[in-house]
Amino acid sequence: MKDTKSAGMIYDFLKTVPPFHLLPDAEIRDLSRTLTLEHFHPEQVILSPASPPNQFLYLIRSGEVRLIPFGGRKESAGPVVDMRGEGEFFGFFSLLGNRPSPFTIVAERDTVCFLLGKASFLRLLDTYPDVLLYFTMGPSKGFKTSVPGRPAEGSTAAPSGPEPDILFFSARVRDIMHPHVAVCADNESVVAAARLMTTRGVGSLVVVDPAQNPIGILTDGDLRRKVIASGELKDVPVKGVMSHPLSAVPPDAFLFDAILLMIRKRIKYLPVLQGQDLAGILSERDLMISQGNNPVAIIRRIQQAPDLEELVLIRKEITHTLKVMLERGGQAREICQLITQLNDHLTVRIIELAAGDLDREGQKAPPLPFVWVSLGSEGRQEQTLSTDQDNALIFGDSDPDSEADAKAYFLVLAERVVSGLERCGFPRCKGDMMASNPQWCQPLRVWKDYYQKWIFQRDLSAQDILISSIFFDFRAIYGPERLLNDLIASIKAAIPESKVFLPHMALRSLELRTPLSFFNRLVVERSGQYKNRLNIKRHGLMPLIDAVRILSLEQGIFRTNTLDRIAALMERDIFAPGDGNNLREAFNLMMLLRLHHNLEQLNQGEELDNYIEPSELSTIQRSNLKMAFKAIDRLQSQIEIRYGLTTLRKR
């Protein structure tokens, strides 16, 4: 038995530690006499996947521990996924799941812990709903994924081994999913469901109907947002708070596609369905354990970043993650999709922070919806390691008196967002095509007028045609999409009525030709800074992108991604299957060459550009590049014939 002085000190400490501070005073005093104390030396392994199932909940009194995912070469070394310090817990998963710890937990320095036995802990969960809900969905079971002064996931100098990174591209969902899924009936109470989650040591339950068909999912986040926030802890049916409809993937889906779905949907748990049958579940924690460079963890950090300084640091980690993907053999579409998702989340968080700062400064947002729109390569979801800003802002229409005030506010907001993006490594557009430019920060009615001018005016300047082509690759990043959908509807109605728009666009697109000579040789710069090199973007990617955009607008296809556009044009027989596949291969090849060129420049500390040197390519790469340019030449010939421009063909 502890002496009175020691018990009193423990009591004082427990009174400051959630959720124990919520317990009755008598319960805290009993706990203070029950806890045992243990000391751990620096680098001492406390728990590991090789250990038996844990029998204690560890509460850190002083010191610090680090959590390392299973799979490192050395038990106490590897990428750090979390750090825990004074007043925080560990050992929860192993204790409740009756299985070895999923992490190796190592004392970072001299560390003292209070140990609460399993029986006592289970009694607290059964007796006090607040404690149950805290450990079901509270900070005790989450990951900060950010360690001050340490590299976070995705930013380690080198991965612990090739397996996690290769897994990222080649594995199927079935390779890491949990086949045994915790389920509950849709009429179950949330307290009973929370107790089941705690007993099973899981963060979610798949909800089934009376016929055992999966209809939704109840997660720790649902409990936090919908139950705790409302103050209702009892007699709330699961079907009233579950997330539905259910997002799911089949077991044979690639892990990368599942990760992108989780990122887009902002979900931490993804059920796996074989037809209509529940086959397993994939969780964010599975991803953290299975791989070192985890984009889901980076996105969680972005969403939780308290300020711009944190986002600047995260942006550097994003670049490292993309480098790893390229080095491990990632494909162009996968890498561009991931760049898009990461940059989209970064932009959204910058907008949220900027709007919050303005509110605190007393600059209230007008009662109008607005949409932050990405343009150009970002709008097409084709950003690379070298990307500047192209963006715009659309806000709702209002009366003339309030419109000026609204625009003034949105221009201030836009400047702060553009400045934030610049600090995160996205240079300002040299042509000033950004939302901070008053010309590109306008109400919806003005944007409709812009597009009417671009579509119907006969004497557009070459600059206007260039600008308009960029503005036809647009996508909503933040805000209600109904504003953008309204604009798209007006554009769709206008294009078929114009006799000049598509020919003007087509004529302009033919100004960029592929660097392939009559004798099937690659044409390079003959002098200057880029001697013996060719611009893969200007003379390869852009002629393809421009032509595909024109055909898509003609067909009323308002997808913006080039590969998606090619697929849609193939479905409409605008491209024969062979031609469409050749164009897809050409696009993928050129994007990969550009990405690898930028990666090499990044590694050497050089300024990024789009000039590749054909002599540095392998024989097969040069041959494939020539085939890609020939496919683009055929596409441009198709454009010339389709829009009556054959007499203008000159090499």
N, C-alpha and C positions, 0 to 999 in steps of 0.2 A: 504494500500500500504506500502511496506517495505521501510525503509529509504535507502538512497544511499549507506551508509556504509555496511548495512546488505546485500543488493543485490550484492554489490561488493564481499563480502566474499563468498556468495553462487556461484557467477560466477567463482571465483578462484577455488572453490572446484569442480564444474562440469567440468571444463577444465581438471581435472585429472581422471575423472571417465568414463571408457568405458560404452556404446558407445557414451555418450554425447559429449566426446571430439572430435568426428568426425563431429559434427554438425557445421553449419556456425556460426560465431561469434554472429551475430544478434539473431539467434535462441537461443543460450545459454543465452544471456542477457534477452530475453523474459522469458525463463524458470526460471531464477533466481528470477524474480518478481512474478512468478506464484506459485512456491512451497510454501507449508505451513510447519510449523515445529511443531513437537510433541515430548514430553518427556515421557519416560516410566521408572517406578521404577523396581528394581530387583524383579524377580519372577512375574511380572505383565504379564497376558495373553493378547497378542495383537490380535491374530487371533486364531480361533479354528473351528473344524467341527460343533460346535453348533452355531457359529456366522452366521449372514446373509452373502450373497456374498459380497466380498470386493469391495470397490469403489476406491481404491488408490493403486498405486505402491509405496512401501516403499523403500527408499534409506537411508542406515544407515550412519549418519554423524559421530557418535561416539558411542562406546559401542559394545554390542554383543547380539545376540539372538540365541536360540537353537530351532531346529525343532524336534518335537516328533510325531511319527505316531499315527494315531487314534487307540484307543483300550486300552490305559493304564487305570489302576484303578483310578488314579487321573489325572485331566486335565493337570496339569503342571509337572507330573512325568512320567517316562517311558524311554525306550531306545532312545538315541539321534541319529538321522540319519544324522544331519548336524548342523554346526555352521556357522553363518554369522556375519561378522564384517564390519568395516569401508569400505565404497565404494562398498558394495554388496547390492543386492536387495532381497526382498521377497514380497509375495502377488501376484505373477505373475499368478499362476494357477487359483486362485479364481477370480481375476480381469478379465481375458480373458474368462474363462469358465462360468462366471456368476453363480458360485456355491460356496458353503462354502469351506473354506480352507481344503485341505486334511490333513493338519498337525495342531497340536497345536503349536503356535509360542510364545515363552516365553522370556522375557528380562532376560538375564543372569546377567546383572548388569545395572547400570544407563545407559540408551540408548537414544540417540537423533536421530530422523529420519526426513528426508524430505519426504513429501507426494505429489505425483503427481497425479492429478485427472484423472479419466478414460477417459474423453473426450479428454484431452490434450495428454494423452499417445497414444490413438488410432490415433490421428492426426499425431503424430510423426511416427507411424508405416506405415501409408498410404503414408506419404510424403518422407520418407528416407529409401531406400532399405537396407542400411547398418544397420540401427537400427532394421529393421524388421528381417534381417537374424541373427543379434546378439541375439535377444530375442527368435528366433525360435530354434537356435542350440548352443547358446553361454553358457558361465559359469553361467549366471544368472539363468538358469533353471536346471543346473546339481547338483549332490550331490557329495560332497567330500567323504562322508561316513567314514571319518577318523577325529576324534577330538583329537588333541594333549592333553595329560593329562587326557583323558576320555576314558572309554571303548567304542569301536565302536560296530556296529551291530554284533551280534554273540559273544560278549565278556562281556555282562552284567552279574552281579553276579547271577541274577535269572531272568527268564522271567516274564513279567508283568502278565501273566496268562497262563494256559495250552493251550488255544485255538490256538495261532499261531503255536506252535510246533506240536500239533496234526494235524493241518491243513496241515502242511508240508508233512505228510505221507498219510493222508486219503482223502484229498480234491481232487475234480476233477477240471479241468481247468474251466469248466462252472461256478464253485462256485465263482470265483473272476474275470473272464474276463469282459471286457467292451462290452456289446452287440451292442452298437451303434458305428460303425466304420466310421471314416472319410475316404473318398475315393476321387480319382481324376482320370481324363482321362489320358491316356498315352501320348497324344499330348499337354497336358497343359504345360505352361511355369513354370520354377522353381520359379520365383518371385511370380506368381499368386498362386502356390502351397504353398509357404512359407507364403503368406498372409492368405491362408485358414487354415494352421496349427496354425497360431497365433490367428486367429479369433475363432477357435474351442478350443484353449488351449491344443493342442496335440503335440506330438513330432514325429508323423509319419502319413503318408497317404498310404493306400493300393491303388496300381495303378491297374486300370481295363482297359480291352480292349473295343472296341465298343459293344461287346456282354455282357458287365458287368462281365466278368470272371476275377478273380484276377490273375494278371500276375507278380506282383512285389511289392516292397514296397519302398517308399521314406522316409528316416529318417533324423533327424537333423544331424546325422553323415555323410550321403551322401552329404548333402549341404556343410558341413564343408570341407570334403576331396575333393569333386569333383567339387564344384562350387566356393567356396571362394578361394581355393588353386589355381584355374586356373585364377581367376580374372574376370570371366564372371558372371555377376549378372543378365543379361537380355537375353531374347530370347533363352534360353537353354531349350529344351524340356525335360520333366520329364523322358521319356523313355530312354534318353541318360545317365541319372545319377542314375536311380533307382537301387536297389539291386534285382537281380534275378538269378536263379529261386527262387521261393518263398518257404521258410521254413515254415511249418504250422503243427498244431496238431488238432485232433478232439476235440469237447467239452467234451467227456467222458474220455479223457486221464487223467491219474493221474498228479497232479500238480508237483510231484517230477520229472516225466519223462520230462515234459515241461521245468523245470528248468535245467535239465541236457542237453537238446537240446540247450537251450539258451547259456549255458556255453560252450558247444563244438563248436557251430557256432560263438561264440563271438558276439551275437546280443542282442539288448536291447528291441526289439519289436517282438512278435510272433503272427501272425494271426491265427485265429481259423476257420477251415473250416468244415462244415457239408457236406460231399461229395464235390461238386464243389462250394457250396454256402458259402459266407462269413458269419460267425455266430458271430464273435467277435474278440477281440484282447487282448493279454496279454502283459503287459509291465513290465520292471524292476521296475518301480515306484510302480506298483500294488503289487509286491512281497515285496518291502520295507515297504509298508503300512500294508500288511496283516500278516506279521510275523516278529518276532524280530530277529531270528537267520537265516539270509539270506545269503546263500553261494554266490549268485550273487554279492552282495555288497562286500564280501571278495575278490572275484576274480577281481573286478574292482580295489580294492585297490592294489592287487598284480601287476596288469598290470601297475598301475600308480606309484608304489613305486620308489622313487628317488635313493635309495641306499639299501645296504644289511642290514643295521641296521633296516630299516623299515620292511623288510621281516622277520627278526628275531621276531619282535613284532607280525606280522601277523600270523606267524606260531603258536604262543601261542594261538591266537584266534581260529585258525583252530582246535586245540586240544579241546578247550572248545566247539566248535560247534559240534564236533563228540561226545563228552560226552553227550551233550543235546540230540542228535539223539538217542543214546543208551538208555538213561534214558526214552525217550518218546516212545520207542518200535520200533525203526527202524530195518529193516530186514538186514541180512548180505549183500545181493547183493547191496541194496541201499547204505549202508554205505561204502562198498568197492568202489563202483562207484564214490561216492562223494570224498572219500579220494584220489582216482586216479586223478580226475579232479583238485582238489585243489593242489595236489603235482605236477602234470604236469605243471600247470600254474606257480607254484613257481619255478620249475626247469627252465622253459623257461625264466622267468624274470632274474634269476641268470645268465644264459648264456648271455642274452642281456647286462646285466650290466658288466659282465666280459669282453665281447668282446669290449664294449665301453671304458672300462678302458684301455685295451691294445692299442686300437687305439689312445687314448689321450697320451699314453706313447710312441708313435712312433712305436709300433709293429704292422705293417700292416698285415691284414689277407691275406693269399695266395689266388689266384684266383681259388680256388677249392671248390666245394660243400662239406658239411659234414653233418652227421646225428648223433645226440646224441641219443643213444639207451638205453632203460631200459631193465633190465634182471630180471629173477627170479619172485618173487611175484609182483614187480612193473610192469614187463613185462606182467604178467597175469592179471593185474588190480585187485590184491587181497591183497593189502597192508592193514595192521592193524595199531593199535596205536604203535606197536613195530616193526619197520622196519629199517634195515640198508641199505646201498647203494649197489646196483649191477648195474653197467652201463658200457657202452663202447662207443667208437667213431669210426665212419667209415668216411674216406674222399676219395674223388675221386682220381682215378689213374692219374699219371703224369709221365714225364720222370725222370730217376734216379737222374739227377742233382738237380732238384727242389723238389724231394720227401723228401729229408732229411730236407730241410728248412721248408717244409710244416709240417712235423711231429714235428719238434721242436716247431713251433708255436702252433700246436694243443695240444701238451703236456702241454705247459704253460697255455693255455686256460682251459684244462681239470682240472689241479691242482687247478685253481682258482674256478672252478665250484664245484668240490668235496669239497674244503675247505668251500665254501659258503653253500653248503648243510649241511655240518657238523655243521656249526654255527647255522643253522636253525633247528637242532635237529635230523639229520639223521646221525647216526654213520658211520664211514668208515667200509667197509667190512673187516673182519678179514683175509679173504683169498686174499685180495688185488685184487678182481675182479672189478676193477673200471677203468674208462677211463684215469685216471692219471698214471696208470701202462703202460709203453711202450708196453707191450705185447698186451694190449687191446685197443690201439690207433693206428690203422693201415689203410693203403689204402684198397680199395675194393678187389684188387687182393689177398692180404694177407688173408683177411677174407675168401675168397673163398677157399684158400688153407687150412685154419684151418678146415673148415667144410668137405672138401674132406678127410682130415686125420681122423676126428672123424667118418665119415661114412664108410670108406673103410678099415682102418687099423685093422688088426686082433688081434694084441697084445697090445691093449690099456691098460694102467694101470687103476686100480680102481679110482685113482684120476682124470685121463683124462675123464673117463666115467661120473664121478660126475660133472666135469666142463662142459662137453658137454651138460649134461641134463639141466643145468642152461641156457646155451646159445641157447637152442631151445625154450625158453620162452622169446622172444624178441619183442620189439615194438619201433617204432620211436617216440621220444618226440619232437625233434626239427630238422628242416632241410628238404630237399627234399626227399620224400619217394621213389623216383625212385631208389636211391642207394640201399635201403633196398629191394625193389621189385626185383632188379637185383640179389641180393644175394639169395632171396627166390626162384627165378626161377632156379638157379643152384642147390639149395638144393633139390627142388622138383624132378629135373631130376636125381639126384644122388641116393636118397634113394631106389627106386625100383631096382637099379642095384647092391645094396650091399646085400650080404648074411649073413653078420655078425652084421650089425649095430643094427637092432631091437632086435635080440636075446640077444646081449650084454646089451642093455638098459633094456630089460625085466628081465634078470638075476640079474642085479644090483638092480632093483626096488623091487625084492623079499627079499632083505636083511632087509627091514623094514616091520615088521609084526604088526598087530593090537594087543592091550593089552587085549585080550579076551582069557580066559583059556578054556580047554576042558570042564570044568564044568560050562561054561557060566558065569564066574566071571571076574570082571575087575582086571587086573594085575597091581599093583602099585609098586613103588620103595620101597624096604624093609628097606633101611637105608640111611643115609646121609642127605644132605640139603633138598632133596625133598621126604623124607620118606612119604609114604601113598599117593603119588601123581602120576599122569601119564602125559606124555608129549603129549598133544593133537595135536601138530603140527607134531612131528616126527613120532608118532605111529598111527596117525589118518588121518590127512590131507595129508601128503606127500605120503603115499602108494596109496591113491586115485588119487592125482594129477599126480604122476609118471605113473600109469597105463593108465590113460586117455590120457596123452601126447603121450605115445607109440602108442596107437591105432589110435590117430589122425594123427600122422606122417605117419603111415602105409597107412592111407586112403587119404593122401595128403591134410589134413585139416590144414590150417595154421592160424586158429584162436588161440589165446593164452589163453583166459579166460577159466577156467575149466568148468564153467556152459555152456558157449557157445560151447565148445568142446563136452560136453555130449549131448547137443541138436543136434549138427551136426551128431554125431554117432548114435543117435536115428533115425534121418532122413534116414540114410544109413542102418538101421536095424542091426547095430553092437550090439546095446543094444535093448532088447525087451522093450516096453513101461513101464512095471512094474519095470524092473531092472533099467532103466534110471531114472525114477522118484525116486526110492529108493536112488540112488546115489546122485541126486540133494538134496533130503531131508537130507541125511547124511552130505553132504558138508555144507549146510546152518546151520545145527545144530552145527557142530563142529566150524565153523567160529564164530557163535554167542557166544558159550561158551568161545572161546578164547578172543573175543572182550570184553565180560562182565568181564572176569577174569582180563584182562589188565586194564579195567576201575576201578575196585575195587583197584587194585594195585596203579593206578594213584591217586585215591582219598586218599589213605593212605600214599602217598609219597614213595612207594617202587619201587625197580628196576623191570622193566617189564620182565616176562618170559612166558613160554608156559605150565607150570605145573599146572594142575587143580586138585582139591581134590574131588574125587567122593563122599565122605561122606557128602560134603557140597551141593550136588545136591539133588533135589527133587526125589521122587520115580519114577515119570514119566520121568524126565530128564535122570535118570540112565537107565531106560528101553529103552528109545529112543536111548541113546548112544550105548547100546549093540546092538540094531537093526542096527544102523549105521555101527558098526564094522563088523557085519555079512554080510552086503551088500558089504563091502570092501573085506572081505574074499572071497566072491563069485567072485568078480571082479579079485582078484589075482589068483584064480583058473582058471578063463577064460584065463588069461595071460599065465599061465603055460602050459595049454593045447594048446593054439594057437601057441606058439613058441617052443613046444616040450620040455618043462622043467619039466614035471610031476615027474620025478625021483628025482628031487632036493627038493621036498616039504618036509620040516621037521619043526616041531613046537618046 
